Amino acid sequence: MGLLSEAQIQDQLGKLNGWKLEGKEIGKRYQFKDFARAMGFVNSVALVAEGMDHHPDIDIRWNKVKLSLSTHSAGGLTEKDFKLAAMIDDLLG
């Protein structure tokens, strides 16, 4: 899977809601009512990510979850990152 160009990255970001370019990865922050809901979301993300064999970096702070995506084996962003980002957002409707 090849790295995306800057123009391709910007095009893909335009199709997502709230994801931001952060160096060589994209990231998004989520906030939930409480810790249990945050963990439920993280568990759902884990199932989707495992199914794709593509795993985000996850930072959990009580009711806040930060996800970061990049294709480490490619050294940056690929289509796989944007596909997973869209699938994650679909979890919340």
JOCORKA-V630794 format. One record per helix or strand of 2 or more residues. SS is the DSSP state (a for helix, b for strand). FROM is the first residue (numbers start at 1). TO is the last residue. If there is no record, write none. Layout:
# JOCORKA-V630794
SS:FROM:TO ; SS:FROM:TO
This chain:
# JOCORKA-V630794
a:6:13 ; b:20:22 ; b:25:31 ; a:35:52 ; b:57:61 ; b:64:69 ; a:79:91
